[in-house]
Amino acid sequence: MTFENRSGVFLVRYDSPASLSPEAQTQLESALRAASSVEPVGIVFVVGPNVQLVGHEVPDYWLGVTTDPRVSIGAIAVVTPNPAVTVATRGFSTANILRDTAVAVKPFQEEGAALAWVREQVAATRKGRRG
């Protein structure tokens, strides 16, 4: 797993199923917590074709992050060619709605579209906080 912060939008790449494990997220979570203490951030998860399934522990872990009031995430996009990962993303989106978080979650097949959508969502979240 690799990640970079592009002006408040974290671009995260997962190339193997093991890279999605909660144990592999510690540096990313620390960076998200630090950046979101200043202003809301966004995340674009780019899930490689080697990842065929998402275990239940992955959305459970991220629900813990998105429901933490100390972490301000405006939007999460998941870029994947895999239908099973897309379905898991939609389930994660629904879980965030049911838990009444302000995090928008959406699957994408193309990275550029995902980045544009997350930037738009985060800008709206930041504007809402200032206004």
matplotlib code that plots the C-alpha trace (Angstrom):
import matplotlib.pyplot as plt

x = [0.0, 1.2, -0.4, 0.2, -1.6, -2.5, -3.7, -6.1, -7.0, -5.3, -4.5, -4.1, -3.1, -3.7, -2.0, -2.7, -5.4, -3.0, -2.5, -6.1, -5.8, -6.4, -2.9, -1.5, -3.4, -1.6, 0.5, -2.4, -4.8, -2.2, -1.7, -5.5, -6.1, -3.4, -4.5, -8.2, -7.6, -6.9, -9.7, -11.8, -10.0, -10.9, -9.7, -9.4, -8.7, -7.3, -7.8, -5.7, -7.0, -5.2, -7.8, -10.8, -12.7, -12.9, -13.1, -15.6, -12.8, -11.9, -15.2, -15.6, -12.2, -13.0, -16.4, -14.6, -12.6, -15.5, -17.6, -14.9, -15.8, -12.1, -11.6, -13.1, -13.5, -15.7, -15.6, -14.2, -14.0, -13.0, -11.5, -11.7, -12.3, -13.7, -17.5, -17.2, -15.2, -17.8, -20.5, -18.5, -18.1, -21.8, -22.4, -19.9, -21.7, -25.0, -23.4, -22.1, -25.6, -27.2, -24.6, -25.4, -21.9, -21.3, -18.9, -20.0, -18.8, -18.9, -17.3, -15.6, -13.9, -11.7, -9.2, -9.5, -13.3, -12.8, -10.3, -12.5, -15.6, -13.7, -12.2, -15.7, -17.2, -14.4, -14.6, -18.3, -17.7, -15.0, -17.2, -20.1, -17.9, -16.8, -20.3]
y = [0.0, 3.5, 6.8, 10.5, 13.6, 15.9, 19.1, 17.3, 14.5, 11.3, 9.0, 5.5, 2.5, -1.2, -3.8, -6.9, -8.2, -8.1, -4.4, -3.7, -5.3, -3.0, -3.6, -2.2, 1.1, 2.6, 5.2, 6.2, 6.6, 8.7, 11.0, 11.3, 12.2, 14.8, 16.4, 16.3, 18.1, 21.2, 20.8, 18.0, 15.6, 13.2, 9.7, 8.0, 4.3, 2.7, -1.0, -3.0, -6.0, -8.5, -7.6, -9.8, -9.6, -7.4, -9.1, -7.8, -6.5, -3.9, -2.0, -2.6, -0.9, 2.1, 2.5, 3.0, 5.8, 7.5, 7.5, 9.0, 12.6, 13.6, 12.6, 14.8, 13.0, 14.6, 11.9, 8.5, 7.2, 3.6, 3.0, -0.7, -2.9, -5.6, -5.9, -7.5, -4.6, -2.2, -4.0, -3.8, -0.1, 0.4, -1.6, 0.6, 3.7, 2.4, 1.7, 5.3, 6.6, 4.4, 5.5, 9.1, 10.2, 13.1, 10.9, 10.5, 7.2, 6.1, 3.5, 4.4, 2.6, 5.6, 7.3, 10.8, 10.9, 9.7, 12.4, 15.1, 13.9, 13.7, 17.2, 18.6, 16.8, 18.0, 21.6, 21.6, 20.2, 22.8, 25.6, 24.4, 24.5, 28.1, 29.3]
z = [0.0, -0.9, -0.3, -0.9, 0.3, -2.7, -1.0, 1.3, -1.0, -0.1, -3.1, -1.7, -3.9, -2.9, -5.0, -2.9, -0.6, 2.3, 1.8, 2.8, 6.2, 9.2, 10.4, 7.2, 7.7, 10.7, 8.9, 6.6, 9.5, 11.4, 8.3, 7.9, 11.5, 11.4, 8.1, 9.0, 12.3, 10.1, 7.5, 6.0, 3.7, 1.0, 0.1, -3.3, -2.8, -6.0, -5.6, -8.1, -10.1, -7.8, -5.1, -5.9, -2.6, 0.5, 3.8, 6.4, 8.6, 6.0, 6.0, 9.7, 10.3, 8.0, 9.7, 12.9, 11.2, 9.5, 12.6, 14.8, 15.4, 15.6, 11.9, 9.2, 5.9, 3.3, 0.7, -0.2, -3.7, -4.5, -8.0, -9.0, -12.1, -9.9, -9.4, -6.0, -4.7, -6.2, -4.3, -1.1, -1.7, -2.1, 1.1, 2.9, 1.6, 2.9, 6.3, 6.5, 5.7, 8.4, 10.9, 10.0, 9.0, 6.6, 4.5, 0.9, -0.6, -4.2, -6.5, -9.8, -12.7, -13.6, -11.3, -12.9, -12.4, -8.8, -8.0, -9.5, -7.6, -4.3, -4.8, -5.4, -2.4, -0.1, -1.4, -0.6, 2.9, 3.6, 2.3, 4.5, 7.6, 6.8, 6.0]

ax = plt.figure().add_subplot(projection="3d")
ax.plot(x, y, z, "-o")
ax.set_aspect("equal")
plt.show()
